[in-house]
Amino acid sequence: MDNFTKNIPPLTPEQLAEIEELSKMSYDEIDFSDIPPISKEELKKFKPARLRRKKAEKVAS
């Protein structure tokens, strides 16, 4: 587990139930209308997260 995820609390039973229900939805049932369109030029600017992350600097204690 890395530093980013170690402070994330576990999912609640309600959250797990919601995820279970969402996983049963077909792609056609998902409403994407609130997501703005992205142009091909904008997509070219994206980089995978592993390439964006800076390595943690070691700090003397």
mmCIF file of the N, C-alpha and C atoms, coordinates in Angstrom:
data_MODEL
# 
_entry.id   MODEL 
# 
loop_
_atom_site.group_PDB 
_atom_site.id 
_atom_site.type_symbol 
_atom_site.label_atom_id 
_atom_site.label_alt_id 
_atom_site.label_comp_id 
_atom_site.label_asym_id 
_atom_site.label_entity_id 
_atom_site.label_seq_id 
_atom_site.pdbx_PDB_ins_code 
_atom_site.Cartn_x 
_atom_site.Cartn_y 
_atom_site.Cartn_z 
_atom_site.occupancy 
_atom_site.B_iso_or_equiv 
_atom_site.pdbx_formal_charge 
_atom_site.auth_seq_id 
_atom_site.auth_comp_id 
_atom_site.auth_asym_id 
_atom_site.auth_atom_id 
_atom_site.pdbx_PDB_model_num 
ATOM 1   N N  . MET A 1 1  ? 0.850   -1.179 0.000   1.00 0.00 ? 1  MET A N  1 
ATOM 2   C CA . MET A 1 1  ? 0.000   0.000  0.000   1.00 0.00 ? 1  MET A CA 1 
ATOM 3   C C  . MET A 1 1  ? 0.895   1.242  0.000   1.00 0.00 ? 1  MET A C  1 
ATOM 4   N N  . ASP A 1 2  ? 0.601   2.200  -0.873  1.00 0.00 ? 2  ASP A N  1 
ATOM 5   C CA . ASP A 1 2  ? 1.429   3.401  -0.935  1.00 0.00 ? 2  ASP A CA 1 
ATOM 6   C C  . ASP A 1 2  ? 0.863   4.494  -0.026  1.00 0.00 ? 2  ASP A C  1 
ATOM 7   N N  . ASN A 1 3  ? 1.584   5.591  0.078   1.00 0.00 ? 3  ASN A N  1 
ATOM 8   C CA . ASN A 1 3  ? 1.177   6.691  0.961   1.00 0.00 ? 3  ASN A CA 1 
ATOM 9   C C  . ASN A 1 3  ? -0.160  7.295  0.559   1.00 0.00 ? 3  ASN A C  1 
ATOM 10  N N  . PHE A 1 4  ? -0.474  7.258  -0.731  1.00 0.00 ? 4  PHE A N  1 
ATOM 11  C CA . PHE A 1 4  ? -1.717  7.861  -1.200  1.00 0.00 ? 4  PHE A CA 1 
ATOM 12  C C  . PHE A 1 4  ? -2.934  7.092  -0.705  1.00 0.00 ? 4  PHE A C  1 
ATOM 13  N N  . THR A 1 5  ? -2.869  5.778  -0.702  1.00 0.00 ? 5  THR A N  1 
ATOM 14  C CA . THR A 1 5  ? -4.047  4.973  -0.370  1.00 0.00 ? 5  THR A CA 1 
ATOM 15  C C  . THR A 1 5  ? -4.122  4.531  1.086   1.00 0.00 ? 5  THR A C  1 
ATOM 16  N N  . LYS A 1 6  ? -3.075  4.694  1.853   1.00 0.00 ? 6  LYS A N  1 
ATOM 17  C CA . LYS A 1 6  ? -3.114  4.169  3.223   1.00 0.00 ? 6  LYS A CA 1 
ATOM 18  C C  . LYS A 1 6  ? -4.077  4.927  4.131   1.00 0.00 ? 6  LYS A C  1 
ATOM 19  N N  . ASN A 1 7  ? -4.450  6.168  3.779   1.00 0.00 ? 7  ASN A N  1 
ATOM 20  C CA . ASN A 1 7  ? -5.343  6.957  4.617   1.00 0.00 ? 7  ASN A CA 1 
ATOM 21  C C  . ASN A 1 7  ? -6.793  6.917  4.149   1.00 0.00 ? 7  ASN A C  1 
ATOM 22  N N  . ILE A 1 8  ? -7.106  6.103  3.150   1.00 0.00 ? 8  ILE A N  1 
ATOM 23  C CA . ILE A 1 8  ? -8.467  6.014  2.660   1.00 0.00 ? 8  ILE A CA 1 
ATOM 24  C C  . ILE A 1 8  ? -9.231  5.019  3.543   1.00 0.00 ? 8  ILE A C  1 
ATOM 25  N N  . PRO A 1 9  ? -10.367 5.465  4.106   1.00 0.00 ? 9  PRO A N  1 
ATOM 26  C CA . PRO A 1 9  ? -11.113 4.560  4.985   1.00 0.00 ? 9  PRO A CA 1 
ATOM 27  C C  . PRO A 1 9  ? -11.770 3.440  4.178   1.00 0.00 ? 9  PRO A C  1 
ATOM 28  N N  . PRO A 1 10 ? -12.060 2.318  4.807   1.00 0.00 ? 10 PRO A N  1 
ATOM 29  C CA . PRO A 1 10 ? -12.733 1.226  4.108   1.00 0.00 ? 10 PRO A CA 1 
ATOM 30  C C  . PRO A 1 10 ? -14.143 1.649  3.684   1.00 0.00 ? 10 PRO A C  1 
ATOM 31  N N  . LEU A 1 11 ? -14.658 0.998  2.653   1.00 0.00 ? 11 LEU A N  1 
ATOM 32  C CA . LEU A 1 11 ? -16.010 1.300  2.193   1.00 0.00 ? 11 LEU A CA 1 
ATOM 33  C C  . LEU A 1 11 ? -17.038 0.831  3.217   1.00 0.00 ? 11 LEU A C  1 
ATOM 34  N N  . THR A 1 12 ? -18.118 1.600  3.316   1.00 0.00 ? 12 THR A N  1 
ATOM 35  C CA . THR A 1 12 ? -19.208 1.238  4.216   1.00 0.00 ? 12 THR A CA 1 
ATOM 36  C C  . THR A 1 12 ? -20.069 0.165  3.551   1.00 0.00 ? 12 THR A C  1 
ATOM 37  N N  . PRO A 1 13 ? -20.892 -0.549 4.328   1.00 0.00 ? 13 PRO A N  1 
ATOM 38  C CA . PRO A 1 13 ? -21.805 -1.517 3.721   1.00 0.00 ? 13 PRO A CA 1 
ATOM 39  C C  . PRO A 1 13 ? -22.731 -0.876 2.677   1.00 0.00 ? 13 PRO A C  1 
ATOM 40  N N  . GLU A 1 14 ? -23.146 0.351  2.921   1.00 0.00 ? 14 GLU A N  1 
ATOM 41  C CA . GLU A 1 14 ? -24.009 1.057  1.970   1.00 0.00 ? 14 GLU A CA 1 
ATOM 42  C C  . GLU A 1 14 ? -23.265 1.315  0.659   1.00 0.00 ? 14 GLU A C  1 
ATOM 43  N N  . GLN A 1 15 ? -22.004 1.732  0.744   1.00 0.00 ? 15 GLN A N  1 
ATOM 44  C CA . GLN A 1 15 ? -21.207 1.972  -0.453  1.00 0.00 ? 15 GLN A CA 1 
ATOM 45  C C  . GLN A 1 15 ? -20.981 0.680  -1.232  1.00 0.00 ? 15 GLN A C  1 
ATOM 46  N N  . LEU A 1 16 ? -20.701 -0.399 -0.518  1.00 0.00 ? 16 LEU A N  1 
ATOM 47  C CA . LEU A 1 16 ? -20.515 -1.692 -1.172  1.00 0.00 ? 16 LEU A CA 1 
ATOM 48  C C  . LEU A 1 16 ? -21.787 -2.139 -1.882  1.00 0.00 ? 16 LEU A C  1 
ATOM 49  N N  . ALA A 1 17 ? -22.953 -1.924 -1.252  1.00 0.00 ? 17 ALA A N  1 
ATOM 50  C CA . ALA A 1 17 ? -24.234 -2.286 -1.863  1.00 0.00 ? 17 ALA A CA 1 
ATOM 51  C C  . ALA A 1 17 ? -24.472 -1.456 -3.125  1.00 0.00 ? 17 ALA A C  1 
ATOM 52  N N  . GLU A 1 18 ? -24.140 -0.172 -3.078  1.00 0.00 ? 18 GLU A N  1 
ATOM 53  C CA . GLU A 1 18 ? -24.310 0.697  -4.250  1.00 0.00 ? 18 GLU A CA 1 
ATOM 54  C C  . GLU A 1 18 ? -23.403 0.243  -5.394  1.00 0.00 ? 18 GLU A C  1 
ATOM 55  N N  . ILE A 1 19 ? -22.177 -0.098 -5.080  1.00 0.00 ? 19 ILE A N  1 
ATOM 56  C CA . ILE A 1 19 ? -21.247 -0.588 -6.098  1.00 0.00 ? 19 ILE A CA 1 
ATOM 57  C C  . ILE A 1 19 ? -21.773 -1.872 -6.719  1.00 0.00 ? 19 ILE A C  1 
ATOM 58  N N  . GLU A 1 20 ? -22.317 -2.748 -5.896  1.00 0.00 ? 20 GLU A N  1 
ATOM 59  C CA . GLU A 1 20 ? -22.881 -4.011 -6.393  1.00 0.00 ? 20 GLU A CA 1 
ATOM 60  C C  . GLU A 1 20 ? -24.023 -3.738 -7.368  1.00 0.00 ? 20 GLU A C  1 
ATOM 61  N N  . GLU A 1 21 ? -24.915 -2.808 -7.009  1.00 0.00 ? 21 GLU A N  1 
ATOM 62  C CA . GLU A 1 21 ? -26.034 -2.469 -7.898  1.00 0.00 ? 21 GLU A CA 1 
ATOM 63  C C  . GLU A 1 21 ? -25.532 -1.830 -9.193  1.00 0.00 ? 21 GLU A C  1 
ATOM 64  N N  . LEU A 1 22 ? -24.572 -0.939 -9.092  1.00 0.00 ? 22 LEU A N  1 
ATOM 65  C CA . LEU A 1 22 ? -24.033 -0.280 -10.287 1.00 0.00 ? 22 LEU A CA 1 
ATOM 66  C C  . LEU A 1 22 ? -23.348 -1.287 -11.210 1.00 0.00 ? 22 LEU A C  1 
ATOM 67  N N  . SER A 1 23 ? -22.719 -2.286 -10.639 1.00 0.00 ? 23 SER A N  1 
ATOM 68  C CA . SER A 1 23 ? -22.018 -3.273 -11.453 1.00 0.00 ? 23 SER A CA 1 
ATOM 69  C C  . SER A 1 23 ? -22.985 -4.110 -12.301 1.00 0.00 ? 23 SER A C  1 
ATOM 70  N N  . LYS A 1 24 ? -24.243 -4.130 -11.918 1.00 0.00 ? 24 LYS A N  1 
ATOM 71  C CA . LYS A 1 24 ? -25.260 -4.875 -12.661 1.00 0.00 ? 24 LYS A CA 1 
ATOM 72  C C  . LYS A 1 24 ? -25.830 -4.084 -13.845 1.00 0.00 ? 24 LYS A C  1 
ATOM 73  N N  . MET A 1 25 ? -25.537 -2.784 -13.903 1.00 0.00 ? 25 MET A N  1 
ATOM 74  C CA . MET A 1 25 ? -26.067 -1.941 -14.978 1.00 0.00 ? 25 MET A CA 1 
ATOM 75  C C  . MET A 1 25 ? -25.354 -2.227 -16.291 1.00 0.00 ? 25 MET A C  1 
ATOM 76  N N  . SER A 1 26 ? -26.113 -2.160 -17.371 1.00 0.00 ? 26 SER A N  1 
ATOM 77  C CA . SER A 1 26 ? -25.494 -2.277 -18.688 1.00 0.00 ? 26 SER A CA 1 
ATOM 78  C C  . SER A 1 26 ? -24.950 -0.901 -19.084 1.00 0.00 ? 26 SER A C  1 
ATOM 79  N N  . TYR A 1 27 ? -24.080 -0.903 -20.050 1.00 0.00 ? 27 TYR A N  1 
ATOM 80  C CA . TYR A 1 27 ? -23.474 0.353  -20.519 1.00 0.00 ? 27 TYR A CA 1 
ATOM 81  C C  . TYR A 1 27 ? -24.552 1.319  -21.002 1.00 0.00 ? 27 TYR A C  1 
ATOM 82  N N  . ASP A 1 28 ? -25.588 0.809  -21.632 1.00 0.00 ? 28 ASP A N  1 
ATOM 83  C CA . ASP A 1 28 ? -26.659 1.652  -22.167 1.00 0.00 ? 28 ASP A CA 1 
ATOM 84  C C  . ASP A 1 28 ? -27.495 2.312  -21.077 1.00 0.00 ? 28 ASP A C  1 
ATOM 85  N N  . GLU A 1 29 ? -27.466 1.780  -19.875 1.00 0.00 ? 29 GLU A N  1 
ATOM 86  C CA . GLU A 1 29 ? -28.241 2.352  -18.772 1.00 0.00 ? 29 GLU A CA 1 
ATOM 87  C C  . GLU A 1 29 ? -27.511 3.502  -18.069 1.00 0.00 ? 29 GLU A C  1 
ATOM 88  N N  . ILE A 1 30 ? -26.251 3.700  -18.374 1.00 0.00 ? 30 ILE A N  1 
ATOM 89  C CA . ILE A 1 30 ? -25.457 4.722  -17.700 1.00 0.00 ? 30 ILE A CA 1 
ATOM 90  C C  . ILE A 1 30 ? -25.689 6.070  -18.364 1.00 0.00 ? 30 ILE A C  1 
ATOM 91  N N  . ASP A 1 31 ? -25.984 7.086  -17.559 1.00 0.00 ? 31 ASP A N  1 
ATOM 92  C CA . ASP A 1 31 ? -26.229 8.437  -18.062 1.00 0.00 ? 31 ASP A CA 1 
ATOM 93  C C  . ASP A 1 31 ? -24.914 9.218  -18.076 1.00 0.00 ? 31 ASP A C  1 
ATOM 94  N N  . PHE A 1 32 ? -24.415 9.500  -19.269 1.00 0.00 ? 32 PHE A N  1 
ATOM 95  C CA . PHE A 1 32 ? -23.171 10.249 -19.425 1.00 0.00 ? 32 PHE A CA 1 
ATOM 96  C C  . PHE A 1 32 ? -23.425 11.709 -19.786 1.00 0.00 ? 32 PHE A C  1 
ATOM 97  N N  . SER A 1 33 ? -24.667 12.159 -19.717 1.00 0.00 ? 33 SER A N  1 
ATOM 98  C CA . SER A 1 33 ? -25.026 13.494 -20.202 1.00 0.00 ? 33 SER A CA 1 
ATOM 99  C C  . SER A 1 33 ? -24.364 14.629 -19.415 1.00 0.00 ? 33 SER A C  1 
ATOM 100 N N  . ASP A 1 34 ? -23.914 14.375 -18.201 1.00 0.00 ? 34 ASP A N  1 
ATOM 101 C CA . ASP A 1 34 ? -23.286 15.431 -17.406 1.00 0.00 ? 34 ASP A CA 1 
ATOM 102 C C  . ASP A 1 34 ? -21.780 15.526 -17.637 1.00 0.00 ? 34 ASP A C  1 
ATOM 103 N N  . ILE A 1 35 ? -21.251 14.694 -18.524 1.00 0.00 ? 35 ILE A N  1 
ATOM 104 C CA . ILE A 1 35 ? -19.818 14.705 -18.811 1.00 0.00 ? 35 ILE A CA 1 
ATOM 105 C C  . ILE A 1 35 ? -19.578 15.495 -20.091 1.00 0.00 ? 35 ILE A C  1 
ATOM 106 N N  . PRO A 1 36 ? -18.794 16.573 -20.028 1.00 0.00 ? 36 PRO A N  1 
ATOM 107 C CA . PRO A 1 36 ? -18.566 17.367 -21.241 1.00 0.00 ? 36 PRO A CA 1 
ATOM 108 C C  . PRO A 1 36 ? -17.732 16.588 -22.256 1.00 0.00 ? 36 PRO A C  1 
ATOM 109 N N  . PRO A 1 37 ? -17.959 16.846 -23.540 1.00 0.00 ? 37 PRO A N  1 
ATOM 110 C CA . PRO A 1 37 ? -17.164 16.158 -24.561 1.00 0.00 ? 37 PRO A CA 1 
ATOM 111 C C  . PRO A 1 37 ? -15.696 16.589 -24.500 1.00 0.00 ? 37 PRO A C  1 
ATOM 112 N N  . ILE A 1 38 ? -14.808 15.702 -24.930 1.00 0.00 ? 38 ILE A N  1 
ATOM 113 C CA . ILE A 1 38 ? -13.376 15.986 -24.953 1.00 0.00 ? 38 ILE A CA 1 
ATOM 114 C C  . ILE A 1 38 ? -12.905 15.890 -26.393 1.00 0.00 ? 38 ILE A C  1 
ATOM 115 N N  . SER A 1 39 ? -12.171 16.897 -26.829 1.00 0.00 ? 39 SER A N  1 
ATOM 116 C CA . SER A 1 39 ? -11.678 16.904 -28.206 1.00 0.00 ? 39 SER A CA 1 
ATOM 117 C C  . SER A 1 39 ? -10.451 15.996 -28.341 1.00 0.00 ? 39 SER A C  1 
ATOM 118 N N  . LYS A 1 40 ? -10.107 15.654 -29.575 1.00 0.00 ? 40 LYS A N  1 
ATOM 119 C CA . LYS A 1 40 ? -8.923  14.834 -29.815 1.00 0.00 ? 40 LYS A CA 1 
ATOM 120 C C  . LYS A 1 40 ? -7.665  15.559 -29.352 1.00 0.00 ? 40 LYS A C  1 
ATOM 121 N N  . GLU A 1 41 ? -7.635  16.875 -29.479 1.00 0.00 ? 41 GLU A N  1 
ATOM 122 C CA . GLU A 1 41 ? -6.478  17.651 -29.025 1.00 0.00 ? 41 GLU A CA 1 
ATOM 123 C C  . GLU A 1 41 ? -6.314  17.553 -27.516 1.00 0.00 ? 41 GLU A C  1 
ATOM 124 N N  . GLU A 1 42 ? -7.445  17.601 -26.794 1.00 0.00 ? 42 GLU A N  1 
ATOM 125 C CA . GLU A 1 42 ? -7.385  17.473 -25.333 1.00 0.00 ? 42 GLU A CA 1 
ATOM 126 C C  . GLU A 1 42 ? -6.918  16.070 -24.928 1.00 0.00 ? 42 GLU A C  1 
ATOM 127 N N  . LEU A 1 43 ? -7.400  15.055 -25.623 1.00 0.00 ? 43 LEU A N  1 
ATOM 128 C CA . LEU A 1 43 ? -7.004  13.686 -25.314 1.00 0.00 ? 43 LEU A CA 1 
ATOM 129 C C  . LEU A 1 43 ? -5.509  13.463 -25.508 1.00 0.00 ? 43 LEU A C  1 
ATOM 130 N N  . LYS A 1 44 ? -4.921  14.135 -26.473 1.00 0.00 ? 44 LYS A N  1 
ATOM 131 C CA . LYS A 1 44 ? -3.490  13.994 -26.733 1.00 0.00 ? 44 LYS A CA 1 
ATOM 132 C C  . LYS A 1 44 ? -2.649  14.491 -25.564 1.00 0.00 ? 44 LYS A C  1 
ATOM 133 N N  . LYS A 1 45 ? -3.199  15.393 -24.755 1.00 0.00 ? 45 LYS A N  1 
ATOM 134 C CA . LYS A 1 45 ? -2.465  15.975 -23.625 1.00 0.00 ? 45 LYS A CA 1 
ATOM 135 C C  . LYS A 1 45 ? -2.431  15.045 -22.405 1.00 0.00 ? 45 LYS A C  1 
ATOM 136 N N  . PHE A 1 46 ? -3.317  14.061 -22.352 1.00 0.00 ? 46 PHE A N  1 
ATOM 137 C CA . PHE A 1 46 ? -3.387  13.167 -21.199 1.00 0.00 ? 46 PHE A CA 1 
ATOM 138 C C  . PHE A 1 46 ? -2.191  12.232 -21.157 1.00 0.00 ? 46 PHE A C  1 
ATOM 139 N N  . LYS A 1 47 ? -1.740  11.958 -19.947 1.00 0.00 ? 47 LYS A N  1 
ATOM 140 C CA . LYS A 1 47 ? -0.659  11.009 -19.720 1.00 0.00 ? 47 LYS A CA 1 
ATOM 141 C C  . LYS A 1 47 ? -1.126  10.035 -18.647 1.00 0.00 ? 47 LYS A C  1 
ATOM 142 N N  . PRO A 1 48 ? -0.683  8.792  -18.711 1.00 0.00 ? 48 PRO A N  1 
ATOM 143 C CA . PRO A 1 48 ? -1.045  7.855  -17.641 1.00 0.00 ? 48 PRO A CA 1 
ATOM 144 C C  . PRO A 1 48 ? -0.574  8.376  -16.283 1.00 0.00 ? 48 PRO A C  1 
ATOM 145 N N  . ALA A 1 49 ? -1.332  8.082  -15.249 1.00 0.00 ? 49 ALA A N  1 
ATOM 146 C CA . ALA A 1 49 ? -1.016  8.579  -13.910 1.00 0.00 ? 49 ALA A CA 1 
ATOM 147 C C  . ALA A 1 49 ? 0.391   8.195  -13.486 1.00 0.00 ? 49 ALA A C  1 
ATOM 148 N N  . ARG A 1 50 ? 0.834   7.009  -13.872 1.00 0.00 ? 50 ARG A N  1 
ATOM 149 C CA . ARG A 1 50 ? 2.162   6.572  -13.440 1.00 0.00 ? 50 ARG A CA 1 
ATOM 150 C C  . ARG A 1 50 ? 3.261   7.458  -14.021 1.00 0.00 ? 50 ARG A C  1 
ATOM 151 N N  . LEU A 1 51 ? 2.981   8.156  -15.122 1.00 0.00 ? 51 LEU A N  1 
ATOM 152 C CA . LEU A 1 51 ? 3.970   9.056  -15.703 1.00 0.00 ? 51 LEU A CA 1 
ATOM 153 C C  . LEU A 1 51 ? 3.872   10.463 -15.126 1.00 0.00 ? 51 LEU A C  1 
ATOM 154 N N  . ARG A 1 52 ? 2.700   10.813 -14.560 1.00 0.00 ? 52 ARG A N  1 
ATOM 155 C CA . ARG A 1 52 ? 2.509   12.147 -13.987 1.00 0.00 ? 52 ARG A CA 1 
ATOM 156 C C  . ARG A 1 52 ? 3.026   12.241 -12.566 1.00 0.00 ? 52 ARG A C  1 
ATOM 157 N N  . ARG A 1 53 ? 2.960   11.142 -11.840 1.00 0.00 ? 53 ARG A N  1 
ATOM 158 C CA . ARG A 1 53 ? 3.323   11.170 -10.423 1.00 0.00 ? 53 ARG A CA 1 
ATOM 159 C C  . ARG A 1 53 ? 4.794   11.468 -10.228 1.00 0.00 ? 53 ARG A C  1 
ATOM 160 N N  . LYS A 1 54 ? 5.053   12.347 -9.293  1.00 0.00 ? 54 LYS A N  1 
ATOM 161 C CA . LYS A 1 54 ? 6.432   12.626 -8.922  1.00 0.00 ? 54 LYS A CA 1 
ATOM 162 C C  . LYS A 1 54 ? 6.844   11.619 -7.861  1.00 0.00 ? 54 LYS A C  1 
ATOM 163 N N  . LYS A 1 55 ? 8.063   11.218 -7.914  1.00 0.00 ? 55 LYS A N  1 
ATOM 164 C CA . LYS A 1 55 ? 8.562   10.299 -6.887  1.00 0.00 ? 55 LYS A CA 1 
ATOM 165 C C  . LYS A 1 55 ? 8.672   11.063 -5.573  1.00 0.00 ? 55 LYS A C  1 
ATOM 166 N N  . ALA A 1 56 ? 8.295   10.402 -4.504  1.00 0.00 ? 56 ALA A N  1 
ATOM 167 C CA . ALA A 1 56 ? 8.371   11.021 -3.177  1.00 0.00 ? 56 ALA A CA 1 
ATOM 168 C C  . ALA A 1 56 ? 9.830   11.271 -2.812  1.00 0.00 ? 56 ALA A C  1 
ATOM 169 N N  . GLU A 1 57 ? 10.067  12.465 -2.339  1.00 0.00 ? 57 GLU A N  1 
ATOM 170 C CA . GLU A 1 57 ? 11.428  12.804 -1.929  1.00 0.00 ? 57 GLU A CA 1 
ATOM 171 C C  . GLU A 1 57 ? 11.636  12.331 -0.497  1.00 0.00 ? 57 GLU A C  1 
ATOM 172 N N  . LYS A 1 58 ? 12.783  11.797 -0.229  1.00 0.00 ? 58 LYS A N  1 
ATOM 173 C CA . LYS A 1 58 ? 13.100  11.371 1.137   1.00 0.00 ? 58 LYS A CA 1 
ATOM 174 C C  . LYS A 1 58 ? 13.520  12.606 1.919   1.00 0.00 ? 58 LYS A C  1 
ATOM 175 N N  . VAL A 1 59 ? 12.963  12.717 3.104   1.00 0.00 ? 59 VAL A N  1 
ATOM 176 C CA . VAL A 1 59 ? 13.264  13.851 3.967   1.00 0.00 ? 59 VAL A CA 1 
ATOM 177 C C  . VAL A 1 59 ? 13.939  13.320 5.220   1.00 0.00 ? 59 VAL A C  1 
ATOM 178 N N  . ALA A 1 60 ? 15.062  13.904 5.534   1.00 0.00 ? 60 ALA A N  1 
ATOM 179 C CA . ALA A 1 60 ? 15.781  13.467 6.747   1.00 0.00 ? 60 ALA A CA 1 
ATOM 180 C C  . ALA A 1 60 ? 14.937  13.826 7.971   1.00 0.00 ? 60 ALA A C  1 
ATOM 181 N N  . SER A 1 61 ? 14.957  12.951 8.954   1.00 0.00 ? 61 SER A N  1 
ATOM 182 C CA . SER A 1 61 ? 14.172  13.244 10.165  1.00 0.00 ? 61 SER A CA 1 
ATOM 183 C C  . SER A 1 61 ? 15.077  13.482 11.343  1.00 0.00 ? 61 SER A C  1 
# 
